[in-house]
Amino acid sequence: MTAMSLADYSNKMVSEGTPMTAKALYTYLGTSKDLKLFGGAAPIECGALAAYSSVCSYIFPFAEYVAGGKVIDLKGFEAVSSKDLLP
């Protein structure tokens, strides 16, 4: 998911007139607010915990497949944070 998110952010940067460079993307990630993982609502929080500086998302939804091939969120587990569970 993170790779798709980076591609999405890159496309947004270019559409706003920012040249696509690694440094520009790094700056975008560090200064943009309310970034979400591609296709979902989990916030991007790269480096939010020093011990896991390369992790960019700590929110995980729990879902299940139901009849007809649909996927539904499990009530009460739509956005579980792993931050409090990590050592």
C-alpha positions in Angstrom: 0.0 0.0 0.0 2.8 2.4 0.8 4.2 2.2 -2.8 0.8 3.1 -4.2 0.5 5.9 -1.7 3.8 7.3 -2.8 2.7 7.1 -6.5 -0.5 8.9 -5.6 1.4 11.7 -3.7 3.8 12.0 -6.6 1.0 12.5 -9.1 -0.6 15.1 -6.8 2.7 17.0 -6.6 3.2 17.0 -10.3 -0.4 18.1 -11.0 0.2 21.0 -8.5 3.4 22.0 -10.5 6.0 20.6 -8.1 8.9 18.8 -10.0 9.0 15.1 -9.0 12.3 14.5 -7.3 13.2 12.3 -4.3 13.9 15.4 -2.2 10.6 17.0 -3.2 8.7 13.9 -2.2 10.6 13.7 1.1 9.7 17.3 1.8 6.1 16.7 0.8 5.8 13.7 3.2 7.4 15.8 6.0 5.2 18.9 5.6 1.9 17.7 4.3 -1.0 17.3 6.7 -3.7 14.7 6.6 -2.1 12.2 4.2 -3.8 8.9 4.0 -2.7 5.5 2.7 -3.8 4.8 -0.9 -7.3 3.4 -1.0 -8.1 3.9 2.7 -8.5 6.2 5.6 -5.4 5.2 7.6 -3.1 8.3 8.2 0.5 8.4 7.1 2.7 8.9 10.1 6.3 8.1 8.9 8.6 8.2 11.9 5.9 8.7 14.5 7.7 6.3 16.8 11.5 6.6 16.9 12.1 2.9 17.2 10.1 2.3 14.0 11.2 5.2 11.9 10.6 3.5 8.6 7.0 2.6 9.5 4.4 5.0 7.9 1.1 3.6 9.2 0.1 2.2 12.5 -3.7 2.0 11.9 -5.1 -1.2 10.7 -8.7 -2.0 9.8 -10.2 -5.4 10.5 -12.6 -6.8 8.0 -14.2 -10.0 6.9 -15.5 -11.6 3.7 -19.2 -12.2 3.7 -21.6 -13.9 1.3 -21.4 -12.6 -2.3 -17.7 -11.8 -2.0 -18.3 -8.5 -0.1 -15.8 -7.2 2.4 -17.2 -5.5 5.5 -15.4 -3.8 8.4 -15.8 -5.4 11.8 -17.7 -3.1 14.1 -15.5 -1.6 16.7 -12.3 -2.6 14.8 -12.5 -0.2 11.8 -9.2 1.6 12.8 -7.1 -0.2 15.4 -3.9 1.5 16.3 -0.8 -0.6 16.9 1.2 2.2 18.5 0.2 1.2 22.1 1.0 -2.5 21.4 4.6 -2.0 20.1 7.5 -2.5 22.5 
